[in-house]
Each structure stands twice: as structure tokens, then as C-alpha cells.
Amino acid sequence: MPNLHYYVTGNTADGLVNFLDSNLNGIDQVIKLRHPSASLKTKVIQNLLEHYQNNTIEVLHSPLGSRYLDGIIIRERSLAFLDEAIVTGESTAINLEETVPTKDYPDLTDFNVLTQSAYDSFAKGLSIHDELEEVYISQMDFNHADQFTAEFISRLLTGVSKKDRTAHTFHRLFGTNTVDGVVNVVPHLKENIENVFFIKGRAGTGKSTFMKKISKACVEHGFDVEMYHCSFDSNSIDMVLVRDLDVCIFDSTDPHEFFPERDGEEIVDLYEELVTPGTDERYEAEINELNNNYKSYMKQGILYLQLAGIKFDKNEQGFSNTDVQKAVVYTLNSV
């Protein structure tokens, strides 16, 4: 099985969110790498990826951008190596400064100020997005929404044996807002899944609620669920992936809009199914204004993250390959 890529941390309207703990379910050995340099810890993690290449590895990407990693989880070994910055629970610390010392600790004041400005911009954008949702909520047929959801769940689970076990929900993100812009790994997550449902709709047309109900039903049926949160509004759900059913259901709208390309992929359009026909046209002026306003705050937030990234990178020290190898050997000898 190829490696699995996803995020457990993300830059959102709620600030920096961290869903790491649910992904450490069943992991006995959690090792956090301690060092002021995120780039050194990333290079160590990249080397550990190669060291354990014969195993299936869960690669945790970083909201700092494509140059960084948050860690790796090797589930078949019940082992995780993580950047200390994201670890909140019980763990074993490996202090890389003992083999690669640094005199200067980074000053993250400017980085933190700019990052908070990004969160504030996202929060303003979300408040406008909530107004946009109200337009469509007022035109929703909620009785039909309940019926449609029940029929969809029945389609997935009818004839499927219930498992006599307590299922687990892994909370993750399939992308986030970064210095590189809005990024996602949706193509990777769905590429080996047989049945993929592209959920279309508008703000407030029930996409997240639809997926939450499907997730709940699958968990009650005994199936583990990967629940991917929205990197804009972390209380909203953008994807539900159930590997036992070979099913992936995801919000396929901007900024992560995709279309079916193969057998087994299909569109489920909740706007067409649940909203009064002509709503887009009837409220066109109001919808366009709200859309433009909230997107302007999103763009502003991304700009702040890009500026924060420049500040962060300036604090990162360059380390030689010898330094990195020393840190890798030190880490492996400490396991």
C-alpha cells in the first residue's frame, strides 16, 4: 500500500487547529523531535521516511508550506515521529540539540503577529460566508434533505454486515491555507478508492451535515471513518472516507472543485436536489456581493501567511548534510 498523505494541523478562521490526537489511536510509541529549527526536524523526518520505506507511512504535511512536514506515523510498527510543536499528549522527547546545537533561538514575534492577522482575516471572511449560507438555507427543503440523506445511507449500508466492534473516527484535513496558497491532497486521497461521490452545492445547502450523518451511520455500523475537516471553518466537514466500504464522499466545490474522470465516480448535487429552483438567479446580486467580499478576506489572509512565511524562513538556520545525518542517527539510536 502506498504512503498516505494528509494534514492534522491547519490555518483556519478558528486559528491554528490540531487534530493530531485522534490519529495516534493505537500508537504505542510517540516520539517528538525537539529543536528550534523546523527545517532540521523536517529533514530528519524525510530521512526517517527513507529508513522505514518498506512500511506504509502516514505523512503529515505542514501548514507552514511544502518545505516542511509535521511528522510521520508508521501504524504497523505502532510508532510516530513528530515535530514537538504539534504534540499535545503523552510522548517521548528526543532533544536534537544534543547532537546539533544552536545558539540562537528564532524570534517568532513578527511571524506570530502576521499569522494572527491571517486568522483575523479568515474569521471576517467566515462571518460573511455565514450570511451567504443564510440565503440558501432560506430556500432549502429540509424534509427532503432528511429523506435524501437516509436513502443515500441506505444505499451505502443495506446488505452490509454490521461489525461487532467500537469504530474509531480519525479527524484530519485534506488541505489548508498556507504560504503556498490554498492547497489540498484530494487527488491522492481518492485515487485508489473505488466509489467516489463528488458533493456539489452552494454555501448552506447541507453538504457538511450530509457527510456528518453518513459518518455517524458508518461508525454505528462498526466502520472506522476518516473525517476531513474544512480548513476554512474547522467545524464543517469536507470529506468522509470509509476504507472498509471503499467509499469517499467529499465537498467538490471551490477551492477544491473536481469532476468525475473514471468509472465509480459520480456527482451528488445538493443544490439541484434540495434548493428551490431559481435561487441563484433570484438572489444573484446579493450572492455575488457576498461571494466577492468573503473571497477578498480569504485572499488577504493568504497574503498575511505568505508574509509570515518569509519571516519564518529567515529565522531558519542552514544545516549541513552531516548535521542532518547526525540527528537522524541520534534519533534512531534513541528509539
Secondary structure per residue as TSV (DSSP state, phi and psi in degrees):
chain	resnum	aa	ss	phi	psi
A	1	M	-	360.0	132.8
A	2	P	-	-68.5	164.5
A	3	N	-	-62.1	153.2
A	4	L	E	-108.4	129.3
A	5	H	E	-113.8	133.4
A	6	Y	E	-165.1	-179.7
A	7	Y	E	-115.1	146.4
A	8	V	S	-115.3	-12.6
A	9	T	E	-123.2	151.9
A	10	G	E	-159.5	153.6
A	11	N	E	-90.8	113.8
A	12	T	E	-131.9	178.5
A	13	A	T	-66.6	-17.1
A	14	D	T	-93.8	9.2
A	15	G	E	92.9	-158.6
A	16	L	E	-79.4	118.4
A	17	V	E	-101.5	153.4
A	18	N	E	-139.5	112.1
A	19	F	-	-108.3	21.9
A	20	L	H	-57.1	-46.5
A	21	D	H	-55.6	-40.5
A	22	S	H	-65.7	-21.7
A	23	N	H	-87.7	-6.9
A	24	L	T	-96.4	10.8
A	25	N	T	-58.3	122.1
A	26	G	T	84.0	1.2
A	27	I	-	-93.2	116.9
A	28	D	-	-82.5	-34.8
A	29	Q	E	-117.5	106.3
A	30	V	E	-109.5	115.3
A	31	I	E	-113.1	122.5
A	32	K	E	-104.9	134.6
A	33	L	E	-91.7	123.4
A	34	R	E	-107.9	119.5
A	35	H	-	-173.2	147.3
A	36	P	S	-65.9	-23.3
A	37	S	-	-92.5	116.3
A	38	A	H	-68.1	-32.2
A	39	S	H	-69.8	-38.3
A	40	L	H	-63.6	-46.2
A	41	K	H	-61.3	-38.3
A	42	T	H	-63.5	-43.5
A	43	K	H	-64.3	-37.0
A	44	V	H	-63.4	-45.7
A	45	I	H	-61.4	-40.9
A	46	Q	H	-63.0	-37.8
A	47	N	H	-69.5	-36.0
A	48	L	H	-65.4	-33.4
A	49	L	H	-56.9	-44.2
A	50	E	H	-69.3	-39.5
A	51	H	H	-61.5	-38.3
A	52	Y	T	-103.0	27.7
A	53	Q	T	-63.3	-18.3
A	54	N	T	-80.5	-3.9
A	55	N	S	-105.7	157.5
A	56	T	-	-78.1	126.5
A	57	I	-	-119.8	136.7
A	58	E	E	-93.5	117.0
A	59	V	E	-100.3	120.1
A	60	L	E	-96.6	110.3
A	61	H	E	-78.2	162.7
A	62	S	-	-113.5	139.6
A	63	P	T	-70.7	-6.2
A	64	L	T	-71.3	-17.5
A	65	G	-	128.5	176.7
A	66	S	T	-67.8	-15.7
A	67	R	T	-79.8	-8.7
A	68	Y	-	-124.8	156.8
A	69	L	E	-129.0	147.3
A	70	D	E	-84.9	-24.4
A	71	G	E	156.0	-173.8
A	72	I	E	-137.8	150.6
A	73	I	E	-124.2	126.5
A	74	I	E	-111.2	90.5
A	75	R	G	-65.1	-37.7
A	76	E	G	-68.7	-17.9
A	77	R	G	-101.9	-1.4
A	78	S	T	54.3	46.7
A	79	L	E	-137.6	139.7
A	80	A	E	-138.3	138.9
A	81	F	E	-116.7	124.9
A	82	L	E	-137.4	148.9
A	83	D	E	-64.7	127.6
A	84	E	G	-54.1	-28.0
A	85	A	G	-60.4	-24.1
A	86	I	G	-104.0	-4.7
A	87	V	-	-86.0	129.0
A	88	T	-	-118.0	-23.3
A	89	G	S	-99.5	-164.1
A	90	E	S	-66.5	135.9
A	91	S	-	-162.9	171.6
A	92	T	E	-109.8	128.0
A	93	A	E	-94.1	136.0
A	94	I	E	-114.3	115.6
A	95	N	E	-87.2	101.0
A	96	L	G	-71.0	-14.8
A	97	E	G	-67.0	-18.3
A	98	E	G	-69.9	-24.2
A	99	T	T	-113.3	-25.2
A	100	V	S	-128.9	82.0
A	101	P	-	-71.8	154.8
A	102	T	-	-138.1	139.2
A	103	K	S	-86.0	-34.2
A	104	D	-	-105.7	123.3
A	105	Y	-	-87.8	138.3
A	106	P	-	-64.5	141.2
A	107	D	-	-91.7	109.5
A	108	L	-	-100.6	15.1
A	109	T	H	-57.7	-53.2
A	110	D	H	-63.1	-40.9
A	111	F	H	-59.2	-46.4
A	112	N	H	-66.0	-38.9
A	113	V	H	-64.1	-45.8
A	114	L	H	-67.6	-38.7
A	115	T	H	-64.6	-41.6
A	116	Q	H	-64.3	-35.4
A	117	S	H	-63.3	-36.6
A	118	A	H	-64.0	-44.7
A	119	Y	H	-62.4	-39.7
A	120	D	H	-63.3	-40.1
A	121	S	H	-65.3	-42.9
A	122	F	H	-62.5	-39.0
A	123	A	H	-64.3	-40.5
A	124	K	H	-64.5	-40.9
A	125	G	H	-62.1	-39.2
A	126	L	H	-66.0	-38.5
A	127	S	H	-63.5	-36.3
A	128	I	H	-71.4	-38.7
A	129	H	H	-61.3	-35.3
A	130	D	H	-61.3	-37.8
A	131	E	H	-65.0	-38.5
A	132	L	H	-63.2	-40.8
A	133	E	H	-59.8	-38.0
A	134	E	H	-61.1	-33.0
A	135	V	H	-58.7	-46.8
A	136	Y	H	-80.1	-34.0
A	137	I	H	-59.1	-37.3
A	138	S	T	-66.5	-15.7
A	139	Q	T	-112.1	12.6
A	140	M	B	-86.6	144.8
A	141	D	-	-98.9	94.9
A	142	F	H	-72.2	-32.0
A	143	N	H	-63.4	-43.4
A	144	H	H	-66.8	-34.7
A	145	A	H	-61.0	-44.0
A	146	D	H	-63.0	-44.2
A	147	Q	H	-65.3	-44.3
A	148	F	H	-62.0	-42.1
A	149	T	H	-64.6	-43.6
A	150	A	H	-61.5	-41.0
A	151	E	H	-66.6	-37.4
A	152	F	H	-67.2	-43.1
A	153	I	H	-61.8	-41.2
A	154	S	H	-61.1	-39.6
A	155	R	H	-60.1	-38.8
A	156	L	H	-76.3	-36.3
A	157	L	H	-111.7	-15.1
A	158	T	T	-61.9	126.6
A	159	G	T	86.0	-2.6
A	160	V	-	-95.8	124.0
A	161	S	-	-64.4	137.5
A	162	K	-	-77.8	135.9
A	163	K	-	-89.2	135.3
A	164	D	S	-88.4	75.1
A	165	R	S	-158.5	161.3
A	166	T	-	-89.0	113.8
A	167	A	-	-77.4	159.1
A	168	H	-	-120.1	142.7
A	169	T	E	-108.6	121.2
A	170	F	E	-92.5	122.0
A	171	H	E	-97.3	126.2
A	172	R	E	-147.1	-178.2
A	173	L	E	-130.8	145.5
A	174	F	S	-95.7	4.1
A	175	G	E	177.0	179.3
A	176	T	E	-166.1	-178.9
A	177	N	E	-88.8	125.8
A	178	T	E	-136.4	-179.9
A	179	V	T	-64.8	-19.5
A	180	D	T	-89.4	4.7
A	181	G	E	100.9	-160.5
A	182	V	E	-86.6	118.0
A	183	V	E	-121.5	156.4
A	184	N	E	-154.1	161.7
A	185	V	-	-118.3	30.7
A	186	V	H	-55.6	-48.5
A	187	P	H	-56.1	-38.7
A	188	H	H	-65.5	-44.7
A	189	L	H	-66.6	-34.5
A	190	K	H	-94.9	-7.7
A	191	E	T	-64.4	-31.0
A	192	N	T	-108.1	15.5
A	193	I	-	-98.3	130.7
A	194	E	S	-70.5	-43.1
A	195	N	E	-113.6	110.7
A	196	V	E	-122.8	126.2
A	197	F	E	-111.4	119.4
A	198	F	E	-91.9	106.2
A	199	I	E	-84.0	116.9
A	200	K	E	-103.6	160.6
A	201	G	-	162.4	-162.5
A	202	R	-	-126.6	174.4
A	203	A	T	-58.5	129.4
A	204	G	T	84.5	7.3
A	205	T	S	-93.0	12.6
A	206	G	S	91.2	17.0
A	207	K	H	-61.8	-47.2
A	208	S	H	-66.6	-44.4
A	209	T	H	-60.8	-42.1
A	210	F	H	-54.8	-49.1
A	211	M	H	-71.7	-34.1
A	212	K	H	-63.4	-40.3
A	213	K	H	-68.4	-37.6
A	214	I	H	-65.0	-43.5
A	215	S	H	-59.7	-46.0
A	216	K	H	-60.4	-42.8
A	217	A	H	-65.3	-39.5
A	218	C	H	-68.5	-40.5
A	219	V	H	-63.2	-42.6
A	220	E	H	-64.8	-23.7
A	221	H	T	-83.8	-4.5
A	222	G	T	96.4	11.8
A	223	F	-	-100.8	132.7
A	224	D	-	-64.2	144.8
A	225	V	E	-128.6	136.8
A	226	E	E	-98.5	114.9
A	227	M	E	-109.3	116.2
A	228	Y	E	-101.7	118.3
A	229	H	E	-81.7	157.2
A	230	C	-	-74.1	135.4
A	231	S	S	-84.0	0.8
A	232	F	S	-98.2	-57.9
A	233	D	S	-117.7	101.9
A	234	S	T	-67.5	-12.1
A	235	N	T	-82.6	-9.1
A	236	S	S	-97.6	153.7
A	237	I	E	-109.9	133.5
A	238	D	E	-109.0	-16.1
A	239	M	E	-158.3	142.6
A	240	V	E	-125.6	125.4
A	241	L	E	-124.5	123.2
A	242	V	E	-121.2	99.9
A	243	R	G	-68.1	-32.7
A	244	D	G	-63.3	-27.3
A	245	L	G	-98.3	-5.6
A	246	D	T	56.8	45.7
A	247	V	E	-127.1	135.7
A	248	C	E	-131.0	128.3
A	249	I	E	-125.6	122.7
A	250	F	E	-145.4	154.1
A	251	D	E	-71.7	105.7
A	252	S	-	-104.5	61.1
A	253	T	-	-128.5	166.1
A	254	D	T	-51.7	132.5
A	255	P	T	-98.0	19.4
A	256	H	S	-131.6	61.8
A	257	E	-	-93.6	126.4
A	258	F	-	-135.5	166.7
A	259	F	-	-134.4	151.0
A	260	P	-	-55.9	140.4
A	261	E	-	-129.6	-5.4
A	262	R	S	-150.8	168.9
A	263	D	T	-60.6	141.3
A	264	G	T	96.0	-9.1
A	265	E	E	-107.9	133.8
A	266	E	E	-148.3	158.0
A	267	I	E	-93.7	137.2
A	268	V	E	-120.0	109.4
A	269	D	E	-101.1	102.8
A	270	L	H	-75.4	-25.1
A	271	Y	H	-64.6	-49.0
A	272	E	H	-65.1	-34.2
A	273	E	H	-82.3	-35.3
A	274	L	H	-121.3	-11.2
A	275	V	B	-108.2	144.5
A	276	T	-	-53.4	125.8
A	277	P	T	-56.1	140.4
A	278	G	T	87.7	3.6
A	279	T	H	-61.2	-44.1
A	280	D	H	-55.2	-44.6
A	281	E	H	-72.7	-40.6
A	282	R	H	-66.2	-36.2
A	283	Y	T	-112.0	27.1
A	284	E	H	-55.2	-47.9
A	285	A	H	-63.1	-46.5
A	286	E	H	-64.8	-42.1
A	287	I	H	-62.9	-45.0
A	288	N	H	-63.0	-41.7
A	289	E	H	-64.2	-45.6
A	290	L	H	-65.9	-41.5
A	291	N	H	-58.9	-48.1
A	292	N	H	-64.0	-39.7
A	293	N	H	-66.6	-46.4
A	294	Y	H	-70.2	-34.7
A	295	K	H	-68.2	-30.9
A	296	S	H	-65.7	-37.2
A	297	Y	H	-70.6	-34.2
A	298	M	H	-63.8	-44.8
A	299	K	H	-62.8	-39.5
A	300	Q	H	-63.3	-41.3
A	301	G	H	-62.8	-42.2
A	302	I	H	-63.0	-38.6
A	303	L	H	-61.5	-42.8
A	304	Y	H	-61.4	-40.1
A	305	L	H	-64.7	-37.9
A	306	Q	H	-64.4	-41.9
A	307	L	H	-66.0	-38.9
A	308	A	H	-63.1	-39.5
A	309	G	H	-62.3	-38.1
A	310	I	H	-62.8	-44.3
A	311	K	H	-63.0	-42.5
A	312	F	H	-64.0	-47.2
A	313	D	H	-62.4	-33.1
A	314	K	H	-64.9	-27.5
A	315	N	H	-81.6	-14.4
A	316	E	-	-78.9	128.5
A	317	Q	-	-86.6	150.4
A	318	G	-	-84.1	134.4
A	319	F	-	-121.8	142.8
A	320	S	-	-75.9	165.4
A	321	N	H	-60.9	-32.9
A	322	T	H	-64.1	-43.2
A	323	D	H	-58.6	-46.2
A	324	V	H	-62.8	-46.1
A	325	Q	H	-63.7	-38.4
A	326	K	H	-59.1	-43.8
A	327	A	H	-65.9	-38.5
A	328	V	H	-65.4	-48.6
A	329	V	H	-60.8	-42.4
A	330	Y	H	-60.9	-41.1
A	331	T	H	-65.5	-48.0
A	332	L	H	-64.7	-36.7
A	333	N	H	-70.8	-18.5
A	334	S	H	-89.6	-12.0
A	335	V	-	-74.6	360.0
